[in-house]
Amino acid sequence: MTVRLETNEPALFGELADVIRIFYPTSVKADEGDLYIRHEGGIQEDSWQDRFYVLCFEHTFLSPRRAVGELAIKRERKRAAKTGLFLLLRTISGQSPAWGSLTGIRPTRLLYERLEAGDTPAAAALYLREKFFVSEEKAGLLKEIERMQRGLRTVPPGQFDLYIGIPFCPTRCAYCSFSSGELGDGRLVEPYLAALSQEIRACGAMMREMGLSMRAAYMGGGTPTSLGAAQLARVLDEAQAAFPGAREWTVEAGRPDSITMEKLRAIRERGVERVCVNPQTFSDETLRRIGRAHTAQDTLRAFALAREAGFAHINMDVIAALPGEDLPQFRATIEQVLALDPESVTVHSLAIKRSSRLHEELVTEKSDYAAPESAAEMIRFARESLRGHGYFPYYLYRQKYMAGNLENTGYAKEGHACLYNIGNMEETAPVLALGAGAVTKWLFARERRIERAPNVRNIEEYIARVEEMIERKRALIGGGEL
């Protein structure tokens, strides 16, 4: 089903479309659709007035106008319109979405806003329930995350986090839309590493000139272990020479079929303590369906190798609501993860991204997806099971087109929260990002603003234009102080 949305305030179209997708996870268009929704916004005395027409329903919502300043007024206007549409669709559909009217990536940000205004964690959670209709369960989840992030959320002055992207994978997973290429014949790997080396050296010198030092580093992708052991060692050696003294290093080994002892030793011998081994599921049938060229047994083997190589912190990723999976299958995956006893676990809700193969299958109705209620049961089971084994939520983010309108949550044992994940997801740490498709997000704390400098996504373009990517960062980071 598609939804046609018409509004007399075009600037609100995207925001209203996001609310519609909470209830109807389909396409929202301005010119055609199976369901027609009309919005008429305006001002009535000291209130924002939003009138909505859906089917035979008409709803007028009034919200006080209190904001002062251009940005605050814009934000208040957006929230008023979204709230009015949310309340109407909740009545029509009979649904009570767990995250209420929230559509943003970082719901923790609203909690922290209230804490900065003087609220206690309990009062801040109550505000989210009353103002944005967030469920008690999700508000409680945010409180738990705030507890785990205490003392870890911000970086000391003069420090930043580093991201290094390796945009190659053995094969492309059906749910993936990241800027990465299948390894193929490998012809681009060495030219890419040469360009990456140039960017690493130049940006390392740039940071030293500015008197800045690195706090935490993360090598992701793609699949970094799609590189050979010698190539991994070379990149890590160059990065650690350019950016010494990190408090934390993570390498996203990722795909079990790409992990060998030789590669793990190359990583571990360079002081990396945190590595990710990602099963996504322990169902071989599902792995084949989603294009993962490995088996559950491969994951067990890779995990054992990582322990043998001496890694003190192993993270594992799983995905809830994969095509064809039900709660018993997901339960089996969680139970297997717990049996392995990693230091941290990230539980993702399937997000069907537009450029992924799964999106094409959804459009053509060729895939079997879990109902929102089933996805919510999976996420709830994971949370309760992990809590029962000493894991606590420490970061969270949401995405569009996510199963059940749910969330991705990182869980960790006490003392094992990933600094990079917290700083990046909360946008409380400047992130210097290197490699194709990587986006530098520079936090100017004194001015309370974030500026971005994206690298081009195409691998060949990145190789040809790496000097331009370096200059983009120089122009950005030289524009102010941390």
C-alpha positions in Angstrom: 0.0 0.0 0.0 1.2 3.5 -0.8 0.0 6.7 1.0 -0.6 10.0 -0.7 0.2 13.0 1.5 -0.8 16.5 0.8 0.2 19.5 2.9 0.1 23.3 2.6 3.4 23.4 4.4 5.9 21.6 2.1 8.7 21.9 4.6 6.8 19.5 6.9 6.3 16.8 4.2 9.2 14.7 5.2 8.5 14.9 8.9 4.8 14.0 8.4 5.8 11.1 6.1 8.0 9.7 8.9 5.0 9.7 11.2 2.9 7.9 8.6 5.5 5.2 8.3 5.2 4.4 12.0 1.8 3.0 11.3 2.1 2.2 7.6 5.6 1.2 6.7 5.1 1.9 3.0 5.9 4.5 0.4 4.6 8.0 1.0 4.1 10.2 -2.1 2.8 13.6 -2.9 0.9 12.7 -6.1 -0.6 9.2 -5.7 -1.5 6.5 -3.2 -4.0 4.1 -2.0 -4.7 6.1 1.2 -5.1 9.9 1.0 -4.0 12.1 3.9 -4.4 15.9 3.8 -2.9 18.4 6.2 -3.8 22.0 6.6 -1.5 23.9 9.0 -1.7 27.4 10.3 -1.9 29.7 13.3 -4.9 30.4 15.5 -4.1 33.1 18.0 -1.4 31.8 20.3 -1.5 28.2 19.0 -0.3 26.2 16.1 -3.3 24.7 14.3 -3.1 21.4 12.4 -6.1 20.0 10.7 -5.9 16.5 9.2 -8.2 14.6 6.9 -7.9 10.8 6.7 -10.7 8.6 5.3 -13.8 9.8 7.0 -11.9 11.2 9.9 -11.1 14.9 10.5 -8.9 16.0 13.4 -7.9 19.5 14.5 -4.9 19.7 16.9 -4.0 22.9 18.7 -0.5 23.3 20.3 0.7 26.4 22.3 3.2 28.7 20.5 5.9 29.4 23.1 9.3 29.1 21.4 11.6 32.0 20.9 14.3 32.1 18.2 14.3 30.8 14.6 15.6 27.3 15.4 13.4 26.8 18.4 10.3 28.0 16.5 11.0 25.6 13.7 11.4 22.7 16.1 8.2 23.5 17.9 6.3 23.8 14.7 7.6 20.4 13.5 6.7 18.7 16.8 3.2 20.2 16.9 2.3 18.9 13.4 3.8 15.5 14.0 2.0 15.1 17.3 -1.3 15.9 15.7 -0.9 13.4 12.9 0.4 10.8 15.4 -2.7 11.1 17.6 -5.1 10.7 14.7 -3.3 7.7 13.2 -3.1 6.1 16.6 -6.9 6.4 16.9 -7.6 5.1 13.4 -5.2 2.2 13.5 -5.7 1.1 17.1 -1.9 0.8 17.4 0.2 2.1 20.3 3.8 2.3 19.0 6.4 1.7 21.6 8.4 4.7 20.7 5.3 6.9 20.4 5.6 9.8 18.0 9.5 9.7 18.0 10.9 9.2 14.5 14.5 10.4 15.1 17.7 8.3 15.2 18.7 9.2 18.7 15.9 9.2 21.3 18.5 9.4 24.1 19.1 13.0 23.0 15.7 14.1 24.3 16.4 12.4 27.6 19.7 14.2 28.0 18.0 17.5 27.1 15.7 17.1 30.1 18.6 16.1 32.3 20.5 19.3 31.3 17.3 21.2 32.1 17.5 19.9 35.7 15.2 16.8 35.5 16.1 13.6 37.4 16.3 10.5 35.1 12.9 9.4 36.4 11.3 12.9 35.6 13.0 12.9 32.2 11.6 9.5 31.4 8.1 10.6 32.5 8.4 13.7 30.2 9.0 11.4 27.2 6.0 9.3 28.1 3.7 12.3 28.4 5.0 14.5 25.7 5.9 11.9 23.0 3.8 8.9 24.1 6.9 6.7 24.6 6.0 3.4 26.3 7.1 2.7 29.9 9.3 -0.1 28.6 11.3 2.1 26.2 11.5 5.1 28.6 13.0 2.6 31.1 15.5 1.4 28.5 16.7 5.0 28.0 17.2 5.4 31.7 19.3 2.2 31.8 21.5 3.5 28.9 22.0 6.9 30.6 23.3 5.0 33.7 25.8 2.9 31.6 27.0 6.1 29.8 27.9 8.0 32.9 31.5 9.1 32.7 31.9 7.8 29.1 29.6 10.0 27.0 31.9 12.9 26.3 35.6 13.1 25.4 38.2 15.2 27.2 39.1 18.5 25.5 41.5 18.2 22.6 40.6 14.5 21.9 38.7 12.9 19.0 37.7 9.4 17.8 38.9 7.8 14.6 37.0 5.7 12.0 38.8 3.8 9.3 36.6 2.3 6.5 37.5 -0.9 4.6 34.7 -0.9 1.9 35.1 -4.5 0.8 33.1 -7.7 1.6 33.3 -11.3 0.4 29.7 -11.0 -0.8 26.9 -8.5 -0.3 24.3 -9.3 2.3 20.6 -9.0 1.2 19.9 -6.3 3.9 23.0 -4.2 3.2 23.0 -0.7 1.7 26.4 0.3 2.9 29.0 1.8 0.5 31.0 -1.3 0.0 31.9 -3.5 -2.9 32.2 -7.2 -3.2 35.9 -8.2 -3.2 35.6 -9.7 -6.7 39.1 -10.1 -8.3 40.6 -7.8 -5.8 42.0 -5.4 -8.4 40.9 -2.3 -6.4 42.3 -3.4 -3.0 45.9 -2.3 -3.3 45.1 1.0 -5.0 42.5 1.7 -2.3 45.0 0.9 0.5 47.5 3.2 -1.1 45.0 6.1 -1.1 43.9 5.2 2.4 47.5 5.3 3.6 47.9 8.8 2.1 44.8 10.0 3.9 46.0 8.4 7.2 49.4 10.0 7.1 48.1 13.5 6.0 45.3 13.6 8.6 47.7 12.3 11.3 50.0 15.2 10.6 47.1 17.6 10.6 45.9 16.4 14.0 49.4 16.7 15.5 49.7 20.3 14.1 46.5 21.2 15.9 47.6 19.5 19.1 44.8 17.0 19.1 45.0 13.4 20.2 42.9 10.3 19.6 40.8 8.7 22.3 39.2 5.6 20.5 39.5 4.0 17.1 37.2 1.8 15.1 38.0 0.0 11.8 34.8 -1.0 10.1 33.4 -1.5 6.6 32.5 -3.4 4.8 34.5 -6.3 6.2 38.1 -5.4 7.3 39.0 -9.0 7.4 38.3 -9.3 3.7 41.9 -8.0 3.5 44.8 -10.3 3.9 46.8 -10.5 7.2 49.7 -8.5 5.8 47.4 -5.8 4.5 45.6 -5.6 7.8 48.9 -5.3 9.6 50.0 -2.5 7.3 46.9 -0.4 7.8 47.0 -0.8 11.5 50.7 0.0 11.7 50.2 3.2 9.6 47.1 4.2 11.7 48.8 3.7 15.0 51.9 5.6 13.9 49.8 8.5 12.7 47.4 8.4 15.7 49.2 7.0 18.7 48.0 6.5 22.3 44.4 5.3 21.8 42.5 4.3 24.9 40.5 1.8 22.8 40.9 0.0 19.4 38.1 -2.0 17.7 38.4 -4.0 14.5 35.1 -5.1 12.9 36.2 -8.6 11.8 32.6 -9.2 11.0 32.0 -12.1 8.6 33.2 -15.4 10.1 34.0 -16.7 6.7 36.7 -14.1 6.4 38.4 -14.7 9.8 41.6 -16.7 10.1 44.1 -17.1 12.9 46.7 -15.3 10.9 44.5 -12.2 10.5 43.5 -12.3 14.2 47.1 -12.5 15.3 48.0 -9.6 13.0 45.3 -7.5 14.7 46.0 -8.6 18.2 49.8 -8.2 18.0 49.1 -4.5 17.3 47.4 -4.0 20.6 43.8 -4.2 19.4 41.7 -5.7 22.3 38.2 -5.4 20.9 37.1 -7.4 17.9 33.6 -8.1 16.4 32.6 -11.6 15.2 29.1 -11.2 13.8 26.8 -14.3 13.3 23.6 -12.2 12.6 21.8 -15.6 13.1 22.7 -19.2 13.9 20.2 -20.5 11.3 22.1 -21.9 8.3 18.9 -21.6 6.3 18.5 -17.9 7.1 22.2 -17.3 6.4 21.8 -18.7 2.9 18.6 -16.7 2.4 20.3 -13.4 3.2 23.4 -14.0 1.2 25.9 -14.7 4.1 28.5 -17.1 2.7 29.1 -18.8 6.0 27.5 -21.3 8.4 26.7 -21.3 12.1 29.7 -23.6 12.6 31.9 -21.0 10.9 30.9 -18.5 13.6 31.7 -21.0 16.4 35.1 -21.6 14.8 35.8 -17.9 14.4 34.8 -17.1 17.9 37.1 -19.8 19.3 40.0 -18.5 17.2 39.5 -15.0 18.5 39.6 -16.3 22.1 42.7 -18.4 21.3 44.3 -15.2 19.7 44.0 -13.5 23.1 41.1 -11.0 22.6 39.8 -9.8 25.9 36.7 -8.2 24.4 34.6 -9.9 21.6 31.4 -8.3 20.4 28.7 -10.2 18.5 25.9 -8.8 16.3 22.6 -10.4 15.8 19.5 -9.3 13.8 15.9 -9.7 14.9 13.1 -10.2 12.3 15.2 -11.6 9.5 13.1 -13.0 6.6 11.5 -16.3 7.4 12.6 -16.3 11.0 10.2 -16.6 13.9 10.7 -16.2 17.7 11.9 -19.8 18.3 14.7 -19.4 15.7 15.7 -16.1 17.1 15.6 -17.5 20.6 18.0 -20.2 19.5 20.4 -17.6 18.2 20.4 -15.6 21.5 20.9 -18.7 23.5 23.9 -19.7 21.4 25.4 -16.2 21.8 24.9 -16.4 25.6 26.6 -19.8 25.6 29.7 -18.3 23.9 29.8 -15.6 26.6 31.1 -12.6 24.6 31.8 -9.3 26.4 29.2 -7.4 24.4 26.2 -8.1 22.1 24.5 -5.7 19.6 20.9 -6.6 18.8 19.7 -5.0 15.6 16.1 -4.8 14.3 16.0 -5.6 10.6 16.0 -2.3 8.6 14.8 -2.7 5.0 16.9 -0.1 3.2 15.9 1.2 -0.2 19.1 0.1 -2.0 19.1 -3.4 -0.5 18.0 -6.6 -2.1 15.4 -7.1 0.6 13.7 -3.8 -0.3 13.3 -5.1 -3.9 11.8 -8.3 -2.5 9.4 -6.3 -0.2 8.2 -4.2 -3.2 7.5 -7.4 -5.2 6.1 -9.2 -2.2 8.6 -12.1 -2.6 9.9 -12.2 1.0 8.5 -13.4 4.3 8.9 -10.8 7.0 8.1 -11.0 10.7 5.0 -9.0 11.8 5.7 -6.0 14.0 4.3 -7.9 17.0 6.7 -10.8 16.4 9.7 -8.4 15.9 8.8 -6.7 19.3 8.7 -10.1 21.0 12.2 -11.0 19.6 13.6 -7.7 20.9 12.0 -8.1 24.3 13.3 -11.7 24.6 16.8 -10.6 23.7 16.7 -7.8 26.3 15.4 -10.0 29.1 17.8 -12.8 28.3 20.8 -10.5 28.1 19.9 -8.7 31.3 19.6 -12.1 33.0 23.2 -12.9 32.0 24.7 -9.6 33.2 24.6 -7.5 30.0 23.2 -4.0 30.2 22.2 -1.6 27.4 24.8 1.1 26.8 23.9 2.7 23.4 20.9 2.8 21.1 19.9 4.2 17.8 17.0 3.9 15.4 16.6 3.8 11.6 13.9 4.4 9.0 12.2 1.3 7.6 13.0 -0.7 10.7 11.0 -3.8 11.6 8.3 -3.0 14.1 9.5 0.6 14.4 12.0 -0.7 17.0 15.6 0.0 17.7 19.2 -1.3 17.6 20.7 -1.7 21.0 24.3 -2.4 22.2 24.6 -4.4 25.4 27.7 -4.9 27.4 28.9 -6.4 30.6 30.0 -3.8 33.2 33.2 -2.2 32.2 33.0 -3.3 28.5 30.9 -0.5 26.9 32.5 0.6 23.6 33.7 4.3 23.8 33.6 4.8 20.1 30.0 3.5 19.8 28.8 5.9 22.6 30.6 8.9 21.2 29.6 8.3 17.6 25.9 7.4 18.2 25.4 10.2 20.8 27.3 12.7 18.6 29.3 13.8 21.7 32.8 13.1 20.3 34.4 14.6 17.2 34.9 11.7 14.7 37.7 11.8 12.1 36.6 9.4 9.4 38.9 8.0 6.7 38.2 5.9 3.7 35.6 5.7 0.9 32.1 6.7 2.1 33.3 7.7 5.6 31.8 10.9 7.0 33.8 13.0 9.4 31.6 14.6 12.0 33.4 17.4 13.8 31.9 18.6 17.1 32.5 22.2 18.0 31.6 22.0 21.6 31.8 25.7 22.5 29.5 26.6 19.7 27.3 23.5 20.2 27.3 22.6 16.6 28.4 19.6 14.4 29.8 20.0 10.9 30.3 17.1 8.4 32.9 16.4 5.7 31.9 13.3 3.7 34.3 11.3 1.6 33.0 10.1 -1.8 31.3 6.7 -1.7 32.6 5.2 -4.9 35.9 3.4 -4.4 37.5 4.4 -7.7 36.4 8.0 -7.1 37.9 7.9 -3.7 41.2 6.6 -5.0 41.3 9.4 -7.7 40.2 12.2 -5.4 41.9 11.3 -2.0 43.8 14.6 -1.9 40.5 16.5 -2.2 39.1 14.3 0.7 42.1 15.4 2.8 41.5 19.1 2.0 37.8 18.8 2.9 38.9 17.8 6.4 41.5 20.5 6.6 38.9 23.1 5.7 36.4 21.7 8.2 38.6 21.1 11.2 40.6 24.3 10.8 37.3 26.2 11.1 37.2 26.3 14.9 38.3 24.8 18.2 37.1 21.6 19.9 
